Amino acid sequence: MDRPLPFFNWSLTKTLSFETESFARARIRIVFVILLISILKALVVIGFSVENGQLRQVVRAAVAVLCYVAVLKVLLYRPRYVTLLTHLMLMLGTAIVWTNIFAYAHHINLVTLQFVFMIVLSSFYVLGGAYGILYSCISILPVIVSIVFRGDMNLFVINAPQEFSGVGYELVVVLNFITVVLVHYLFYRASDQNLQDKERLNLELQQSIAEARKLAQTKSNFLSTMSHELRTPLNSVVGIAEVLLDDNPEERQKENLKILHHSALDLLSLINDVLDLNKIDAARQTLSKVPFRLAEFMRNITSVLRIKAKDKKLELLLEIDERLEDTDIISDPTRLSQIIYNLAGNSIKFTETGFIKVELTLAGETEQYVDVLFSITDTGIGIAAEKHESIFEPFSQVDPHSIGKYGGTGLGLPIVRELLSLFGGTVQLESSPGKGTRFFFTISLAKSAGVAPAVNVPTVPGGDFSQLKILIAEDNDINRKILDMQLTRLGVKPVMAEDGKQAFEAFCAGHFDAVFIDLHMPVQDGYETIRQIRALPDALKAKTHVIAFTAAVTEQEKIAEAGFDDYLYKPTKLDELRTKLEEIAAGKQ
């Protein structure tokens, strides 16, 4: 409506072409119809009043025609003034109501009531509620006055009545009814069009959401597939490096192998971070519910972190509130350990000398829940105040120039923040440059009633697993060779299968203490294989310990629901494989 219309424009179609909103177009149409029919009615009044010699009726009608034509001209020339023009039109209509009662008819007639109704209708439809009430009250007031004084208008006027009647009067009545019908119809059509527009927009929105979800799913599937493809060769690198390191290499070779092994693990960490961030973005992250003892869980985590800290000649301390020593909880140990590993790992990375301290403090307790304050403090480089918020954004760094020195992708802290939101907590920090950093958060954890204290898994004397019968299902040749080398190193001679179908046939034909199955294989995948194993009529074989190999971090819940007892991430580390064998051996005793 900002484009200019020619001054002599009399086309409603051209005027409406400048307006796209359905209700705005309806308002213009309603005002146009009322003005056009009002001009026609005024001309009818003029014609019949001249014939009847009613001079006052002729003058009033002539003034109305001039005003209506002027308003109509402005409407078609500058439709953006439709609100102001509506006020002028309603003022003219209100003036006709008042003059009909007090100056011309001296009583309430049908035309007067029609005008009142049209004023009420138009004011609400075009101007809205507030002005609708105002004009309704002004137009209805003379009607109420006439009713109160029983139509005796001689108290207010001195003119003799000059009522318009006859065929002209009937024509005006008909034209008023036509106006009312058209105004209702135009407003109804606008409302219906508006509903159709909203339905169309909702449909387009739903289609856009579906497309966005499809794209997100495609991205997620791509990353999941890529993780599998990346982990497959990475599995070989990590596995071979571990086997060679365990084979008493020369000192010079040992150093090179450590570099190779460390680099492979760094790449694995990067893959995990990217996949975790993708899973959080896709809103597929959920917490599992596993009972465990909090104090022992934290000691296990810090024992691994202590090795990393020791490599930098740092001291890693763990302080647990004595009131939490015997506390058993139900939570997600995988996600909780990920939070601690990320925060403490960050502290180790950015600390050159001194210590890292992990503290657990009881912050509150109810019958069913325990509130625990987790705190990770270091003596590292510290973080400037203006960076306290930005470091929780993906790919953000404390100092971009420090990437070459400290490395990292800037994904660890964003993952911590998102994971903590699943626990209902928020990570906070206290830090300043050169004075170290303290990350801390408080989360409420459900108590586990009747859970026996966690104990160390009994180990096989001398680490002898030679009596274990293990079946491996893995479609990748290199992965099979690596697993065979790792298990051989641990004293186990496994039976190998290339897919789920071969694995199930071998399982049915023999006796095995445990089965390790890759989830994604040709011919028959791991999920179908575990379903067949659990469905065996032999209850003892059906309950055999089955562990899934997976390269995707998003499948834990699906693995548990499918019936697997445990899972191992690819690439499989020798220590993790040894731990699983210890658990299997302990289960036999």
N, C-alpha and C positions, 0 to 999 in steps of 0.2 A: 504493500500500500504506500510505499515511499515514492514510487514512480508517478510523475505528474499525469493527470488526465486533462484532455482539452476542455476549455471553459464551456464550450457549447455541446459537451457530451450529454446526451439524453438516453444513452443505452445502459440499462441495468446489467446486461451481460458483460459489457466491457468493464463496468465498475466492479462487478464480482470477480472478474479475472485477476484482480490485484489482491484478492483475499483468499487464503487457503483453509483457514480454520472454520469448521462447520458451523459452530455457534455464532461466530462473527458474521458469516455470510447470512445466517438466518436473521440476525438482528437487522441487517441492512434490508433484507427482503421484507420483513415485518413492517418496518418504518415506511418503506416504499409503497407497499400495498395500502397501508392506512392513509398515507398522504394522497395517493392517487384516487382512492374511493372517496376520501373526504372532499377532494376538489370536485369530483363528479356530483356528490351530494349537495355541495354549496351551489353548483350551477343549476341543479334541479330546484333548489330553494329560490334562487334568483328568478328563474323562469316563471315559476308559479306565483311567487310573491308579486312580481311586476303585474301579472295578469289580475291578481286580487287587490292590487293597490296597497300592499303592505310595505311601506317605505322603510320602516325600521328593520324588517326582515331582510330587505334587499341590501341595505347598508352593512348589516352584520355579515351576511353571506359574502358580499363583495370583499370586505376586509379579510375574511377567512380565506377566500380564494387567493388573494395576493400573498398572504402569509404562507399558505400551504405551497404555492408554486415556488416561492423563494426558498423555503426549507427543502423542497424536493430538488431544486437546482443545485443547492449547496451539497446535498447528499450525493448526487451523481457526480459532482465535480471534486469534492473532498470527502470521501466516505469515512475518513478517519475521525471526522467530527460527528459521527453518528450519535454518540452519547449526548452531546450538547444539543443537537437537532431534535433528539427525542424529548429532551426537557422542554424545548420550545413547542413541540407538537402537543405534549401533554398539558402544557399551560393553556394553549388554545382550546383544547378539549374541555379542560376544567372551567375555563371562562364561559364556554357554551353551556355547560351544566348550570352554572350559577345564574347566567342571564336568562336561561330558559325558565327557571323557577321564579326569579325575582323581577324580571323585566318583561318577559314575553308571555309565557303560558300562565304564569302565576299559580301553577300546581305541578304535580309530578305526573308526567305522561310517559308513554312507552319509549319514545326517542330519548328522553332524559335518562331513563334507567339503562338503555342500551349504551349511551355515552359513558355513564358511570362504570358499567361492566367493561367496556373497551379500555378505559383509562386504567382500571385495576389490572386487567390482563396485560396490557402493553408495558406498564411500569415494572411489573414483576419480571416479565419475559426479557425485556430489553435492558433495564437498569439494575435489576437485582432486588434483594429483600428490603434493604433500608429505604430506598426511594420508592419501592412498591408500596410499603406501609404509609409513607408520607403522602404520596399522591392519592392513595385510596382514602385516607382520612379526609383530605381536602375536598375530594369529589363527593364523598358520601355525606359530609357535614350539611350541605343545603337540603339534602333529602331528609335527614333527621330533623332539621329545623322545621321543614314543611309538615312532617308527620306530627311533631310536637304541637304545632299551632293549627293542626287539622286543615292544612291547605289554605289558611286565611293569610295570604301574602299582602293584603292591603295594609297590614301593620308596618310593612317594610318598604313598599313601593308606592309611587304616586301615579305611575303611568297606567293607562288603560291596557288591558291584556290585548296582545296581538298574536294569537296562536296560529301557527302554520298547520293547515289541515287539508283534507281532500286527497286527490290522487297523488299529489306531490309528497304529502306526508307518508302515504303508504309506500311510495317508491323509496323514501329515505329509510323507512323501517326495514324494507327488504335489503337495501344496500348495507345497513348496519349488521343485519344477520350474516350477510355474505362476508363482511369484514371479520366478524367474530370467528366464523368457520375457517377462513383463510389463515388468520393469525394462529389459531390452534393447529391447523394442518402444517404450517411452516415450522412452528416450534417442534411439533411431533417429528417431522421429517429430519430436522436438525438433530434431535435427540437420538433418533434411530440411526442416523449416519454416524453420529459420535460413538454410539455403541459398536457399530460395525467397524469403525476405525480402531477402536480399542481392542476389539477381538482380533482384527488383522495384526495390530501391533503386538498383541500377546502371542499370537501364532508365530510371528516373525521372531519375537524374543525367545520363545520356546525352541524354535529352529536354531537360533544363534547359540542358545545354551547347549542344545544337543550337539551342534557342530564343535563348540568349544570343548565339551566333554569328550567327544570323539577324538579331537586333536590332542587333548591331555592324555587320553588313553593310549593313543598312538605313540605319543612321546614316552609315556611310561613303559609301553611294550618295547619300544626301541631301546630305551636305556636298560631294561631288563635283559633283552637279547644281547645287547652290546656287553653287558656285565658278564654274561655267560661266555661270550666269545673272548673277552679280555682275560677273564680268569682262567680260561683253559690253558693258554700258553704260560700265563703267570704261575699257574699251578706247577708247571714243569720247572720253571726257574727256581721257585721257592723250594720245591721238593728236592731237586738235584743239589741245590746249595746246602740244604740241611743234611742230606745224606753224606755229601763230601766233607762237611764240617765235622760230622760224627765219625769220620773215617781216619782220624788222626793225621791230618795233612801237615805238610811242612809249614814252618812259621810264616814264610813269605806267601805261600798259597793260602794259608789260613786268613791272613789279612785281606787278601783279594776276595776270598769267598765271603768274608764278613761284609765287605762293601757291597758285593753282589746281593747278598741276602737282605741287607738293610735297605738297599734301593728298591728291591722287589716288594718289601713290606711297605715302604713309603708309597709306592704306586698302588698297592692294595688299599691302603688307607684313603688315598685320593678317590679311588673308585667307590669305596664305601660311603664317603662323604657326599659325593655327587648323587648316588642312589638314594641315600637317606633324605637329602634335600628334595629330591624329586618325589619321594613318597609322601613327605610332609605337604608339599605343594598340591599333590593330588588328593589330599585329605583322606588318605587310606591308613594313616598311622593310628593304631589302637594299642591299648595296654593289655598285656596278658595278666593273669592272676595266678601267681605261683607262691606257695608258702616257703619261706626260708628264714634263717637266723641272720639278722642284720649285722651284728658284730663280726661274725665269721665271714660273711659276704664281703665286708669292707676289708678285712685282713687279706682275703684272697686277691682283691683288686690291687691293693697297695703293694702286695708282694711282687706283682708283675711290674707295677710302676717303679718300684724301688730299683729294679734292674736297669731300667731306662735312666733313672736319676744317677745311679752309680756310674754309668758310662760317662757322665759329665762331672763326676766327683762331687755330686750334690747329696745332701742328706734328705731323705723323705721320712717324715714323722706321721704317725697316726695316733690321734687321741680320741678315745671313745668314752663318753659319759658312762660311768659305772652303772647308772640306772638303765642303760640300754644293752648291757652285756647279755642278758638272757631274754631279750625281746625278739619274739618270732612275729613276722609280718607276712601279709599277703600282698604282693605287688608284682611289678615287672622287672626282674633282675637284669634282663638284657638292656632295657632302656635306661635303667638307673645306672648300670655300669658304664653305659655309653656317655652319660652326662659326666660322671666322675672322671672317666678316661680323658674326655675332651678338655675339661677344666684343668685337671692336674697335668695333663700332657702339655697344655698351653703354658702352664707355670714352669714346667721343666724346660720347655723350648726357649723361653725368654728370661731364664735365670742363668747367670754365668757362675756366680759363687753364692754360697749360703745354703738355704734349705727350702723345702716345700713342706707345709704342714696341712694335713687333712684332719679336720675336727668334726665330731658328731656330738651334738648337745641336745638333751631333752628340752623341748620348748613348751610342751604341754601334753596332757594325757587325759583321755576319757576312758570309759569302759570298753569302747570298741575301737578307738583310734589313738595313735601316738603321733604327736607333732615333733618332727626332728629338724633341727637346724644343721645344715651341712655347710662347712666353711673350708675353703682352700686358700691358703695364704702362702705367698712366696716373697723372696728378697730380690726379685728381678728388676727389669728396667723400668717398670711402672707405665702408667697410661695417663696422658694429659687429660684434664677435665673435659675439654671440648670434644674428646674422642670417646667419652663414656657411652654415648648413645650409638654413634656410627659403627662401632666395632661389632655390633650385633646385626648389622646388615650384611647380606651375602657378599662375599669376595672383598670385604673391607679389611684393611690392615691398620695396625697401630701407626706404622710409618711405612709408606710404600717403598722407601729406600732400603728398608730392612729385609725385604723379601729375599734378596740375594744372600743375606747372612743367616736368617732364621728359617727361610722357606715357608711353606704353608699356602693354602688356597683361600683362607678367610671364610671357610664354611663351618668350622668347628663351633664357634660361639652362636651363630644363627641356629644351628641344629640344637644346641643346648637350650636356647630360649624356646624353640618350638616344642621340644620334648617336655620341658618343664611345664608348659601350658597344659599338656595332657595330664600331668600330675596335679594341676591346679596351683602351681607355684610360679614364682617370677625370680629370675636371677638378678642379683644386685652386685655392685662392686664398689670398693673403696680403693683408690689408687692415686698416686701422683708420680711424676717422672723421678726416677732414681731412688724411690722409696718403697718399691715393691707393690704388689697388688693383692687384694683379698676379694675373692668371689664368694658369695654366700646366698643361700636360699632355704626356705622352710617349706616342707611338704607334709601333708597329713597322710599317714600310712595305716591301713587297716591291720588290726591285730589278728594273729592266727592262734586260735584256741586249740590246745592239745597237740601242737606240732612238736615232735621230739627234737631236741637240740641236734643241729647238724654235726656230724662227725666226719672225720677224715675217712675216705674210702680205703678199706684195707687193701694193701698192695700185695702183689704176688711175690713171694720170697725170691730175691735176686732178680726180679723183673722177668721171670720166666713165663712167657706166654705160649710156649711151644705146644701145650696141650689144647689150645683153643682152635676150634675149627671155624674158619671165617669164610663167608661167601661174598665176593665183590661183583657188583653189576655196574659196569662203566663202558660206555660206547667209544670213548676216545682212546686210541692206542697208546699215546704218550702218557695219558693219565693212568692207564692200567699198569704201564711199566713203572711209573713213579710210585704208585701205591704198592706194587709188588716189591720194589726195592725197600720202601719204608717198612712194610710189614716184615720182610725178611730180616731187616736190621733189628726189628723187635722180636725176632724168633718165631714168627708166624709164617706158615706156608699157605697162602690163601688159594681158594678156588676162584677162577676168573670167568665171568660171563660178559658177553658183548651187548646184551640188551635184556629187557625185562622178561621176555619169553624164555630165553636160555636160562636166566637166573631162576625162574620159577620151576622149570623142569629139573635143574640141578638141585634145587632146594627140596623138591618132592622126592628125588632119588637118594638123597643122603641125609646126614644129620649135621646140623650146624649150631654153634653157640650164638652166632650173631650174623646178620646180613647187612652189608653196606650197599645202598642202592642210589644210583644217580637218578634224579627226578626226571630229567629230560633226555630220553633216548629214542631212537627209531624202533620200529616194529612194535614195541610195547614200553610205555614209560613207567616211571617209578610208582606213580599213583595207582595205576591198574595192577601193578605187581603186588603192592602192599594190600590192596583189596582182595586179591586172590589168596594171599597168604593168610590173612585174618579170617577168610571164609572156609578154610580147610576143616574137614570134620575131625581131624586129629587135634584135640584141644591143646596138647603139649606143643606141637609144631606151630599151631596158629598163634601161640603166645611167645614165639621166639623173638629175641631182642632185635629190632630192625632200626637201622640208622640211615637217615637220608643225607646224600651229598647234594648241596645246592650252591649255585653261584649267585642267587638272587636274595637280597636282604628283605624282600617283601613277602616271603612265603612261610614265615614261621607258623602263623595261625592255620594256614591251609595244610601244612605238614602235620600239625597236631591233630587236626580234624580228620585227616586221612587215616590215622592210626599208627603213625611212626612213634617210636619210643624216644627218639632223639634226632639231632641233625648236626652236621659238620659243614662249615663253610669251605668252599674252594677259594684259594688253594689250601689244601689240608696240611697243617704243620705237624711235624713229627711229635712234638710234645702233646698236642691235642689228641693225636691218634693214640699215643701211649696212655693218656688219661682215660680215653674211651675203653681201651683194652683192659685197664685196671678195673674199671667199673664192671665190665662184662665178666672178668675173672672173679671179682668179688661176689658177683651174683651167683656164680656156680658153687661157691664155698658154703 
